[in-house]
């Protein structure tokens, strides 16, 4: 497809997998039984992804507990009293808190990639969580014998490994989920927290050659969980200059649900580097309305007024189920939106004669 199009990552888990996850958490089934349900969901997800015509697919994050906490599964040095993230509808998500060092990932994203490669017939992208998101694990009070600086050094090593393993295993590209970017401005309007997040992520990215960074991207959105957001009220104009300071080649930017897309597109056009590509969101995962191919086409044509065609791609605003227990969107709705994104992008490319 002349205009590239990619998913962000997650799609809702099927009911059988949801039931198996609940049963496993209650001790009612074995790990082996859960694994069978996960494999069935993975096969079905990849098959349905490929049926949409998407040139790049993902595993739908079927076996991740969430987009943010997969590295923590099974770690013993965590406490439950971490950072609380409030959403606009009143519900919250809470991160765990590190209780002792050293910090190591229990699970690396390459395990999800390799599992999906057994079934996929199209290139796979892989999403990883940002170092800045996981930096929130360190408690406000220093841990005995394990300073924050020591934690950050370990975190940077682990985040680099997470990215590098996926690239070496053949991922078409690797996407860093950075949904905390906009949230950082809500937590600290001065911008100091956001700038510290960008600096931390760049300490990871600087370990990669420039040609590798062309295959590394960053995704930003105001959070998407149970059809609600955590930071949609933060003006994009405050985020974008810092966002484009990240040393990556690809940007995946939530846009379909923005009230003033043209203003955001104009800002993006002024910040985009000559060797970068931006994937604009043309479908809204937290809306139950399924965008038509014509609506997608028109959003692509709008974006093309501000972004050079050689630097333009399309995506979804966010994953459709970033947390495993989020059932607010059906699988059928998610795949219909993906299919129409692919078709609408094709229609736009046809009209633009590219």
C-alpha positions as CSV (number, residue, x, y, z in Angstrom):
1,X,0.0,0.0,0.0
2,X,1.5,3.4,-1.0
3,X,0.4,5.0,2.2
4,X,1.5,2.7,5.1
5,X,-1.0,1.6,7.7
6,X,-0.5,-0.2,11.0
7,X,-2.3,-1.2,14.1
8,X,-1.3,0.1,17.5
9,X,-1.4,-3.3,19.2
10,X,-4.2,-4.7,21.4
11,X,-7.6,-6.1,20.4
12,X,-10.2,-7.4,22.9
13,X,-9.6,-10.9,24.1
14,X,-12.2,-13.5,23.2
15,X,-14.7,-14.6,25.8
16,X,-13.1,-18.0,26.2
17,X,-9.8,-16.4,27.0
18,X,-11.4,-13.9,29.4
19,X,-13.1,-16.8,31.2
20,X,-9.8,-18.8,31.3
21,X,-7.9,-15.9,32.8
22,X,-10.5,-15.4,35.5
23,X,-10.5,-19.2,36.3
24,X,-6.8,-19.3,36.5
25,X,-6.7,-16.3,38.8
26,X,-9.2,-18.1,41.0
27,X,-7.1,-21.3,41.0
28,X,-9.8,-23.2,39.1
29,X,-7.7,-24.3,36.1
30,X,-4.1,-25.1,35.6
31,X,-1.4,-23.0,33.8
32,X,-1.5,-25.5,31.0
33,X,-5.2,-25.0,30.5
34,X,-4.8,-21.3,30.4
35,X,-2.0,-21.7,27.8
36,X,-4.4,-23.6,25.6
37,X,-6.9,-20.8,25.7
38,X,-4.2,-18.3,25.0
39,X,-2.9,-20.2,21.9
40,X,-6.5,-20.5,20.5
41,X,-7.0,-16.7,21.0
42,X,-3.6,-16.0,19.4
43,X,-4.3,-18.1,16.3
44,X,-7.7,-16.6,15.8
45,X,-6.5,-13.0,16.3
46,X,-3.7,-13.4,13.8
47,X,-6.1,-15.0,11.3
48,X,-8.6,-12.2,11.7
49,X,-5.9,-9.5,11.4
50,X,-4.7,-11.0,8.2
51,X,-8.3,-11.1,6.8
52,X,-8.5,-7.3,7.2
53,X,-5.8,-6.9,4.6
54,X,-3.5,-5.1,7.0
55,X,0.0,-5.1,5.6
56,X,1.5,-5.1,9.1
57,X,-0.2,-7.0,12.0
58,X,0.3,-7.6,15.7
59,X,-0.6,-10.4,18.1
60,X,-3.4,-8.2,19.5
61,X,-1.6,-8.4,22.9
62,X,-3.7,-11.5,23.7
63,X,-1.4,-12.8,26.4
64,X,-0.3,-9.6,28.0
65,X,-1.9,-8.7,31.3
66,X,-1.7,-5.1,30.1
67,X,0.4,-3.0,27.7
68,X,2.3,-1.5,30.6
69,X,2.8,-4.3,33.2
70,X,3.9,-7.3,31.1
71,X,7.5,-7.1,32.3
72,X,6.4,-7.4,35.9
73,X,4.5,-10.7,35.7
74,X,5.9,-13.0,38.3
75,X,8.2,-10.5,40.0
76,X,8.4,-11.0,43.8
77,X,9.9,-7.5,44.7
78,X,6.7,-5.5,44.1
79,X,4.2,-4.0,46.5
80,X,0.6,-3.1,45.5
81,X,0.7,0.6,46.6
82,X,2.0,2.3,43.5
83,X,1.0,5.3,41.4
84,X,-2.8,5.7,40.8
85,X,-4.0,6.8,37.4
86,X,-7.5,8.4,37.4
87,X,-9.7,8.3,34.3
88,X,-12.3,10.8,33.3
89,X,-15.2,8.5,34.0
90,X,-14.0,8.0,37.6
91,X,-12.4,4.6,37.4
92,X,-8.7,4.2,38.2
93,X,-5.7,1.9,37.4
94,X,-2.9,1.5,39.9
95,X,0.7,0.5,39.2
96,X,2.6,-1.7,41.7
97,X,5.6,-0.2,43.5
98,X,9.1,-1.6,43.7
99,X,9.9,-2.9,47.2
100,X,13.5,-4.0,46.8
101,X,16.2,-4.1,44.2
102,X,17.6,-5.0,41.8
103,X,15.0,-4.4,39.1
104,X,14.8,-6.9,36.2
105,X,12.1,-7.7,33.7
106,X,10.5,-11.0,34.4
107,X,9.1,-11.1,30.8
108,X,10.5,-9.5,27.6
109,X,8.3,-8.6,24.7
110,X,10.2,-10.8,22.3
111,X,8.4,-13.8,23.8
112,X,5.1,-12.5,22.5
113,X,6.7,-11.8,19.1
114,X,8.1,-15.3,18.7
115,X,4.8,-16.9,19.8
116,X,3.0,-14.9,17.1
117,X,5.6,-15.6,14.4
118,X,4.6,-19.3,14.6
119,X,1.2,-18.4,13.1
120,X,1.7,-15.2,11.1
121,X,2.0,-14.9,7.3
122,X,2.5,-11.1,7.3
123,X,5.1,-8.9,9.0
124,X,4.6,-8.4,12.7
125,X,5.2,-5.2,14.7
126,X,5.8,-5.4,18.4
127,X,4.8,-3.0,21.1
128,X,7.0,-2.4,24.2
129,X,6.4,-0.3,27.3
130,X,8.5,2.8,27.7
131,X,11.3,3.2,30.3
132,X,9.5,6.3,31.5
133,X,6.3,4.5,32.3
134,X,8.2,1.9,34.4
135,X,10.2,4.6,36.1
136,X,7.0,5.3,38.1
137,X,7.6,2.0,39.9
138,X,10.3,3.5,42.1
139,X,8.8,4.7,45.4
140,X,9.0,8.3,46.6
141,X,11.1,7.2,49.6
142,X,14.5,5.7,48.6
143,X,14.8,1.9,48.9
144,X,17.5,0.7,51.4
145,X,20.6,-0.3,49.5
146,X,19.1,0.5,46.1
147,X,19.1,4.1,45.0
148,X,17.0,5.6,42.3
149,X,20.0,6.1,40.2
150,X,20.9,2.4,40.4
151,X,17.3,1.6,39.6
152,X,17.3,3.8,36.5
153,X,20.6,2.3,35.3
154,X,19.0,-1.2,35.6
155,X,15.8,0.0,33.9
156,X,17.7,1.5,31.0
157,X,19.5,-1.8,30.5
158,X,16.3,-3.8,30.6
159,X,14.4,-1.4,28.2
160,X,17.3,-1.5,25.7
161,X,17.2,-5.3,25.9
162,X,13.4,-5.3,25.3
163,X,13.8,-3.3,22.2
164,X,16.9,-4.9,20.8
165,X,15.6,-8.5,21.2
166,X,12.5,-7.6,19.1
167,X,14.6,-6.1,16.4
168,X,17.0,-9.0,16.3
169,X,14.0,-11.5,16.2
170,X,12.7,-9.9,13.0
171,X,10.0,-7.5,14.1
172,X,8.9,-5.3,11.2
173,X,9.2,-2.4,13.7
174,X,9.0,-1.8,17.4
175,X,6.6,0.7,19.0
176,X,7.3,2.2,22.4
177,X,4.0,2.9,24.2
178,X,4.3,6.4,25.7
179,X,0.8,7.2,26.9
180,X,2.2,8.8,30.0
181,X,3.5,11.7,27.9
182,X,0.3,13.7,27.9
183,X,-0.5,12.5,31.5
184,X,2.9,13.9,32.6
185,X,1.7,17.4,31.8
186,X,-1.5,16.9,33.8
187,X,0.6,15.7,36.8
188,X,3.2,18.4,36.4
189,X,2.0,21.4,34.3
190,X,5.5,22.9,34.5
191,X,6.7,20.3,31.9
192,X,9.6,19.1,34.1
193,X,8.2,15.6,34.5
194,X,7.6,15.3,30.7
195,X,11.1,16.5,29.9
196,X,12.5,14.0,32.4
197,X,10.5,11.2,30.7
198,X,11.9,12.3,27.2
199,X,15.4,12.4,28.6
200,X,15.1,8.9,30.1
201,X,13.7,7.4,27.0
202,X,16.5,9.0,24.9
203,X,19.1,7.5,27.2
204,X,17.7,4.1,25.9
205,X,17.4,5.2,22.3
206,X,20.9,6.6,22.1
207,X,22.2,3.0,22.5
208,X,20.9,2.2,19.0
209,X,22.4,3.1,15.6
210,X,20.4,5.6,13.5
211,X,19.4,2.9,11.0
212,X,17.9,0.9,13.9
213,X,16.0,3.9,15.2
214,X,14.2,4.2,11.9
215,X,12.4,1.0,12.8
216,X,11.6,2.2,16.4
217,X,8.5,4.4,16.9
218,X,6.7,5.9,19.8
219,X,2.9,5.9,20.3
220,X,1.1,8.7,22.2
221,X,-2.5,9.1,23.2
222,X,-4.5,10.4,26.2
223,X,-5.0,6.8,27.5
224,X,-7.8,4.6,26.4
225,X,-9.4,2.2,28.9
226,X,-13.1,1.2,29.4
227,X,-14.0,3.9,26.8
228,X,-12.5,6.7,28.9
229,X,-9.2,8.6,28.9
230,X,-6.8,10.0,31.5
231,X,-5.5,13.1,29.9
232,X,-7.6,14.2,26.8
233,X,-8.0,17.6,28.5
234,X,-4.3,18.3,28.1
235,X,-3.6,20.5,25.0
236,X,-1.5,18.6,22.4
237,X,0.4,21.8,21.7
238,X,2.1,21.4,25.1
239,X,3.1,17.8,24.3
240,X,4.2,17.8,20.7
241,X,7.5,19.8,20.9
242,X,8.8,17.4,23.6
243,X,7.4,14.4,21.8
244,X,9.4,15.1,18.7
245,X,12.5,15.4,20.7
246,X,12.4,11.6,21.1
247,X,15.1,10.0,18.9
248,X,12.9,7.7,16.9
249,X,12.0,7.4,13.2
250,X,8.3,6.8,13.6
251,X,5.5,8.5,15.5
252,X,2.0,7.0,16.1
253,X,-0.3,9.9,17.1
254,X,-3.9,9.7,18.4
255,X,-5.9,12.1,16.2
256,X,-9.3,10.8,15.2
257,X,-10.8,11.7,18.5
258,X,-9.2,15.2,18.7
259,X,-11.8,18.0,18.5
260,X,-9.5,20.2,16.4
261,X,-7.5,17.9,14.1
262,X,-6.3,20.6,11.7
263,X,-4.6,22.6,14.5
264,X,-2.8,19.4,15.7
265,X,-1.8,18.5,12.1
266,X,-0.4,21.9,11.5
267,X,1.8,21.6,14.6
268,X,3.0,18.1,13.6
269,X,3.9,19.3,10.1
270,X,6.1,22.0,11.6
271,X,7.9,19.6,13.9
272,X,8.4,16.5,11.8
273,X,12.0,15.8,10.8
274,X,13.1,15.0,7.2
275,X,13.8,11.4,8.1
276,X,10.7,10.7,10.2
277,X,7.3,9.3,9.4
278,X,4.1,10.0,11.3
279,X,1.1,7.6,11.5
280,X,-2.0,9.6,12.3
281,X,-4.9,8.1,14.1
282,X,-7.9,7.7,11.8
283,X,-10.1,5.4,13.9
284,X,-11.2,6.0,17.5
285,X,-11.1,2.7,19.5
286,X,-13.1,4.2,22.4
287,X,-16.0,5.1,20.2
288,X,-18.6,2.4,19.4
289,X,-19.2,4.0,16.0
290,X,-17.4,2.1,13.2
291,X,-15.8,4.6,10.8
292,X,-16.6,4.0,7.1
293,X,-13.8,3.7,4.6
294,X,-14.9,7.1,3.2
295,X,-14.6,8.7,6.6
296,X,-11.1,7.3,6.9
297,X,-10.2,8.4,3.4
298,X,-11.3,12.0,4.2
299,X,-9.2,12.0,7.4
300,X,-6.1,10.9,5.4
301,X,-6.8,13.6,2.8
302,X,-7.0,16.1,5.6
303,X,-3.7,15.0,7.0
304,X,-2.1,15.1,3.6
305,X,-2.7,18.9,3.5
306,X,-0.1,19.3,6.3
307,X,2.2,16.3,6.1
308,X,4.3,15.3,3.1
309,X,3.0,12.1,1.5
310,X,6.4,10.4,1.9
311,X,6.1,10.9,5.7
312,X,2.5,10.0,6.2
313,X,0.9,6.8,7.5
314,X,-2.3,5.8,9.3
315,X,-3.1,3.9,12.4
316,X,-5.7,3.6,15.2
317,X,-5.8,6.2,17.9
318,X,-5.0,3.6,20.6
319,X,-5.1,-0.1,21.2
320,X,-8.6,-1.5,21.5
321,X,-8.0,-3.3,24.8
322,X,-4.8,-2.1,26.5
323,X,-5.7,-3.9,29.7
324,X,-6.7,-7.6,29.5
325,X,-9.9,-7.1,31.5
326,X,-11.2,-4.3,29.3
327,X,-14.3,-5.6,27.5
328,X,-15.8,-2.2,26.5
329,X,-15.2,-2.9,22.8
330,X,-16.1,-6.1,21.0
331,X,-13.7,-8.0,18.8
332,X,-16.0,-7.7,15.9
333,X,-16.1,-3.9,16.3
334,X,-12.3,-3.7,16.6
335,X,-11.6,-5.8,13.4
336,X,-14.3,-3.8,11.5
337,X,-12.5,-0.6,12.4
338,X,-9.2,-2.1,11.4
339,X,-10.6,-3.3,8.1
340,X,-12.1,0.1,7.3
341,X,-8.8,1.8,8.2
342,X,-7.0,-0.3,5.7
343,X,-9.6,0.2,3.0
344,X,-10.0,4.0,3.7
345,X,-6.2,4.4,3.5
346,X,-6.2,2.6,0.1
347,X,-8.9,4.9,-1.2
348,X,-7.0,8.0,-0.1
349,X,-3.8,6.8,-1.8
350,X,-5.8,6.2,-4.9
351,X,-7.2,9.7,-4.8
352,X,-3.8,11.2,-4.1
353,X,-2.3,9.1,-7.0
354,X,0.5,7.6,-4.9
